[in-house]
Amino acid sequence: MVVEFSVVPIGRGEEMAGPIARVLDLVDKSGLPYRLTAMGTIVEGGWDEALGLVRRCHEALRGEAGRVLTHIAIDDRAGASGRLEGKVRDTEKALGRTLRK
């Protein structure tokens, strides 16, 4: 499964680099394949692994802020793996060219 998520502490001002860096440290140490984007993070793994990681990230920021907003999108395709690269590769193949990443 591929899970895209973002975790935002509410009431901490406009600068998010510090809290987000702490969350990304958890993601990086999880061992799951992931991609960081400007608006969120995409991880690939099993149900318990991926959503367990999202929970740990949410709870880490919950320890710093009185309110945390977490958005989650799940792409759960039976028998699929390697989708972080595969989804992009398949789209580029259909388009007939490489896209900027």
Residue pairs with C-beta under 8 A, 6 or more apart in sequence:
1 44
1 45
1 46
1 47
1 50
1 74
1 75
1 76
1 77
2 42
2 43
2 44
2 74
2 75
2 83
2 84
2 87
3 42
3 43
3 44
3 45
3 50
3 51
3 54
3 72
3 73
3 74
3 75
4 40
4 41
4 42
4 72
4 73
5 40
5 41
5 43
5 54
5 57
5 70
5 71
5 72
5 73
6 39
6 40
6 41
6 70
6 71
7 20
7 23
7 54
7 57
7 58
7 61
7 68
7 69
7 70
8 16
8 61
8 68
8 69
8 70
9 16
9 19
9 61
9 64
9 65
9 67
9 68
10 65
10 66
10 67
10 68
10 69
11 65
11 66
11 67
12 19
12 64
12 65
19 61
19 64
19 65
22 60
22 61
22 64
23 41
23 57
23 60
23 61
24 36
24 41
26 53
26 56
26 57
26 60
27 34
27 36
27 41
27 43
27 53
27 57
28 34
30 43
30 49
30 53
32 43
32 44
32 45
32 49
32 50
32 53
33 43
33 44
33 45
33 84
34 41
34 42
34 43
34 44
34 84
35 41
35 42
35 84
40 71
42 84
43 50
43 53
43 54
44 50
44 81
44 82
44 83
44 84
45 53
47 76
51 72
54 70
54 72
57 70
58 68
58 70
61 68
62 68
75 83
77 83
80 86
88 99
88 101
91 99
92 98
92 99
